[in-house]
């Protein structure tokens, strides 16, 4: 395939993807570790590489509000944020999804206060799963670029018209440099047609947008919003296949199953840690262990059927995530366990990487060791220190760990 290699950070890969999408309006308010994205885009606009209006606004709330306004006029737009900035956008996020505005936004996953931290976990975006946005989590810089382009095709699809948030782990991906295969402009033009919004605001053909509703019809609007999200599952797979046919790279749609077909123990996770887990899977496989990785790419729409499919023969599962819903379990765990109702597999929730804490190879090996213990004790009807549904904080030594 015709393309070129560039050595760039995850942030720069996002900026390149946006440039190739040819947005009309970019609105930005900088926040670490997202800032490099909007800096590079401002340089591209200044140099003429991108023919777009660049708006440097006074806050993240204004950044999202301004691209929402531009989008309903028929402009392809982009903005980016992180952490507290994303939370500041929360009000507008519901306006954008309820108004079926086809936005694309990059979020640099970062811990939220307090304690104050600029380092990465996924608590910011996962806390907004109910905002009505499609959420995709990427593993590396290459996937970051490719998912930006796929996000535009998805958000703008006539049967979806739903905003998309592309999530990158802060610093681990945003500031790490990798070799990235950049598609040509011709490839992107073939994949991503010019943005045409059917129901856009038009002075010659006025429409009522962002209106109020009564209790008698509000439910119908929310029903349509949910149905669009459900329809997006099939469309995600179609878009990914089309992208693969054009560029040579595909991502298997909603999830990626790695050596799960015969695995007794599987780690279910998302984001950059998938690379580490994959390496451990390969190492343990060489030692005869039947282990696997199930990488969740899309948290919304949630890949319930795919999770059931790829874990149906597993004996024990670990859900490893960089967030916690205080007072219960991790958000990813609650979604995964709900999708596996009736399954015979034992599931344990592992919380790791909060506030940017490094997740070590040895800790991944320990998780697989735990799963093996559960599996073997289940066979022998022995007593395991781990129980189905347990919560474990990786790297914290306390009695029982779940206390």
ABEGO torsion letter per residue (X at the ends): XBBBBBBBBAAAAAAAAAAAAGBABBBBBBBOAAAAAAAAAAAAAAAGABBBBBBBBABAAAAAAAAAAAAAAGBBBBBBBBEAAAAAAAAAAAAAAAAGBBBBBBBBBBBBOOBBBABBBAAAAAAAAAAGBBBBBBABAAAAAAAAAAAAAAAABAAAGBBBBBBBBBGAAAABBBBBBBBBAAAAAAABBBBBBABBBBAABBBBBGBBBBAAAAAAAAAAAAAAAAAAAAAAAAAAAAAAAAAGBBAGEABBBBGAAABABBBBBBEAAAAAAAAAAAAAAAAGBBBBBBBBABAOBBBAAAAAAAAAABABBBBBBBBBBBGBBBAAAAAAAAAABGBABBBBBBBBGBGGBBBBAAAAAAAAAAAAAAAAAAAAGBBBABBBGBBBBBGBBBBGGAX
